[in-house]
Amino acid sequence: FRAQYSTIGNPTRTVSESNIDYRGNLKSDMLGFYLDGFVSGGFRLTGGLSINDLRVRANGVPVGAGSVTINGATIGYGSGDSITLDATTPNVAPYLGIGWGHSPNVKGWSFTFDAGVHFAKFSAKIEASQSIRDKLTASGRNAQADIDAEQAKVQKEFDRLPFWPMLMIGIGYRF
């Protein structure tokens, strides 16, 4: 049995396309509780649970005048407009994987490797600024229905992957 904490911090990236700055960040903090079954030497099968704070957040902000299409409706996109995507996983997820290392009988420094999957789907939510909602309504659209339809499209893409992979490489010291 082992427990471990892992993080990649909170990396942020900005990409510009068609007069829109897309700013995104990923947050990944995880506390895992694992049971290792050693098959041969340091090779092992691992099962367990992880407590997660895994979030992908992206925001589209215009850097000039342009347009955006939401559920088939094309509207102007300018200063004060924004669309935000927030995708998260459940706080607890089962884990299954394979690895090398963490041998209970070896003292001193060691190398570890883990590859596996957490069985949890992302849940996506899209928010639009009030100015976007007003523009959709002014064009004769149902703003909430259009935003919900875009959210359903994004969620469908996330649903294509019913798990998220994990790859860890580490060093350890056993007393």
C-alpha positions as CSV (number, residue, x, y, z in Angstrom):
1,F,0.0,0.0,0.0
2,R,1.2,3.5,-0.8
3,A,0.0,7.1,-1.0
4,Q,1.4,9.8,-3.1
5,Y,0.8,13.4,-4.0
6,S,1.5,14.7,-7.5
7,T,1.0,18.0,-9.3
8,I,2.0,19.7,-12.5
9,G,1.3,23.1,-11.0
10,N,-0.9,25.5,-12.9
11,P,0.6,26.0,-16.4
12,T,-0.9,28.7,-18.6
13,R,-0.8,29.1,-22.4
14,T,-2.1,31.8,-24.8
15,V,-2.8,31.2,-28.5
16,S,-4.1,33.8,-30.9
17,E,-6.3,33.1,-33.8
18,S,-8.7,35.2,-35.9
19,N,-8.3,38.3,-33.6
20,I,-9.1,36.2,-30.5
21,D,-6.7,35.4,-27.7
22,Y,-7.4,32.0,-26.2
23,R,-6.0,31.8,-22.7
24,G,-6.0,28.4,-21.1
25,N,-4.6,26.9,-18.0
26,L,-4.5,23.4,-16.5
27,K,-4.6,22.6,-12.9
28,S,-3.7,19.1,-11.7
29,D,-3.3,18.2,-8.1
30,M,-3.8,14.6,-7.0
31,L,-3.6,12.6,-3.9
32,G,-3.5,8.9,-4.7
33,F,-4.0,5.8,-2.6
34,Y,-2.7,2.6,-4.3
35,L,-2.3,-1.1,-3.7
36,D,0.7,-2.6,-5.6
37,G,0.8,-6.2,-6.6
38,F,4.4,-7.2,-7.5
39,V,4.5,-9.6,-10.4
40,S,8.2,-10.1,-10.9
41,G,11.1,-8.1,-9.5
42,G,10.1,-4.4,-9.5
43,F,7.3,-4.9,-12.1
44,R,3.8,-4.4,-10.6
45,L,0.1,-4.1,-11.2
46,T,-1.5,-1.2,-9.4
47,G,-5.1,-0.4,-8.4
48,G,-6.4,2.4,-6.3
49,L,-8.3,5.7,-5.9
50,S,-7.3,9.2,-6.4
51,I,-8.6,12.4,-4.9
52,N,-8.3,15.0,-7.7
53,D,-8.4,18.7,-8.4
54,L,-8.1,18.5,-12.2
55,R,-9.4,21.4,-14.2
56,V,-9.0,22.8,-17.7
57,R,-10.1,26.4,-18.1
58,A,-10.0,28.4,-21.3
59,N,-11.1,31.9,-22.1
60,G,-11.6,33.6,-25.5
61,V,-11.1,37.4,-25.5
62,P,-11.0,39.5,-28.6
63,V,-8.0,41.6,-29.5
64,G,-9.8,43.4,-32.3
65,A,-13.2,43.3,-34.1
66,G,-14.3,40.0,-35.5
67,S,-17.1,37.5,-35.4
68,V,-17.9,34.3,-33.6
69,T,-20.4,31.5,-34.5
70,I,-22.4,30.0,-31.6
71,N,-24.8,27.2,-32.6
72,G,-25.0,28.4,-36.2
73,A,-25.5,32.1,-35.3
74,T,-22.6,34.4,-36.3
75,I,-22.4,37.6,-34.2
76,G,-19.9,40.4,-33.8
77,Y,-17.2,39.7,-31.2
78,G,-15.4,42.7,-29.8
79,S,-14.3,44.5,-26.7
80,G,-16.1,43.3,-23.5
81,D,-17.1,40.0,-25.0
82,S,-15.8,36.7,-23.7
83,I,-16.6,33.0,-23.7
84,T,-15.2,30.7,-21.0
85,L,-14.9,26.9,-20.9
86,D,-14.4,25.2,-17.6
87,A,-13.9,21.4,-17.6
88,T,-13.4,19.3,-14.5
89,T,-13.3,15.7,-13.4
90,P,-15.0,14.1,-10.4
91,N,-13.1,14.6,-7.1
92,V,-12.6,10.8,-6.7
93,A,-11.6,8.4,-9.5
94,P,-10.6,4.7,-9.6
95,Y,-7.2,4.0,-11.0
96,L,-5.7,1.0,-12.8
97,G,-2.1,0.8,-14.0
98,I,1.3,-0.9,-14.3
99,G,4.6,0.2,-13.1
100,W,8.2,-0.4,-12.0
101,G,9.7,0.4,-8.7
102,H,8.5,1.0,-5.2
103,S,9.9,-2.4,-4.2
104,P,9.2,-2.9,-0.5
105,N,12.5,-4.8,0.1
106,V,15.0,-2.3,-1.4
107,K,16.5,0.4,0.7
108,G,18.1,3.6,-0.6
109,W,17.5,5.5,-3.9
110,S,15.2,4.0,-6.5
111,F,13.6,4.9,-9.8
112,T,9.8,4.6,-10.4
113,F,7.6,4.5,-13.4
114,D,3.8,4.4,-13.6
115,A,1.4,4.2,-16.5
116,G,-2.3,3.9,-16.1
117,V,-5.7,5.4,-16.4
118,H,-8.2,7.1,-14.1
119,F,-11.7,6.2,-14.9
120,A,-13.5,9.5,-14.8
121,K,-15.0,11.7,-17.5
122,F,-14.6,15.5,-17.8
123,S,-17.7,17.6,-17.3
124,A,-17.7,20.8,-19.5
125,K,-19.4,24.1,-18.8
126,I,-19.5,27.1,-21.1
127,E,-20.2,30.6,-19.9
128,A,-20.7,33.6,-22.2
129,S,-20.5,37.3,-21.2
130,Q,-23.8,39.2,-21.0
131,S,-22.7,41.2,-24.1
132,I,-22.6,37.9,-26.1
133,R,-26.0,36.9,-24.7
134,D,-27.4,40.4,-25.6
135,K,-26.1,40.0,-29.2
136,L,-27.6,36.6,-29.6
137,T,-31.0,37.9,-28.3
138,A,-30.8,41.0,-30.6
139,S,-30.4,38.7,-33.6
140,G,-33.6,36.9,-32.7
141,R,-32.0,33.9,-31.1
142,N,-32.6,32.2,-27.7
143,A,-29.2,33.0,-26.1
144,Q,-29.4,30.3,-23.4
145,A,-30.4,27.6,-25.9
146,D,-27.6,28.5,-28.2
147,I,-25.0,28.5,-25.4
148,D,-26.4,25.2,-24.1
149,A,-26.1,23.7,-27.6
150,E,-22.5,24.7,-27.8
151,Q,-21.8,23.3,-24.4
152,A,-23.4,20.0,-25.5
153,K,-21.1,19.9,-28.6
154,V,-18.0,20.4,-26.4
155,Q,-19.2,17.8,-23.8
156,K,-19.7,15.3,-26.7
157,E,-16.0,15.8,-27.6
158,F,-14.9,15.2,-23.9
159,D,-17.2,12.1,-23.7
160,R,-15.1,10.4,-26.4
161,L,-12.5,9.7,-23.7
162,P,-14.1,8.0,-20.7
163,F,-10.9,8.0,-18.8
164,W,-7.8,10.2,-18.5
165,P,-4.3,8.7,-18.8
166,M,-1.5,9.2,-16.3
167,L,2.2,8.8,-16.8
168,M,4.6,9.4,-13.9
169,I,8.3,9.1,-13.6
170,G,10.0,9.6,-10.3
171,I,12.8,8.9,-7.8
172,G,12.4,7.8,-4.3
173,Y,14.4,7.0,-1.2
174,R,13.5,4.2,1.2
175,F,14.9,4.2,4.7
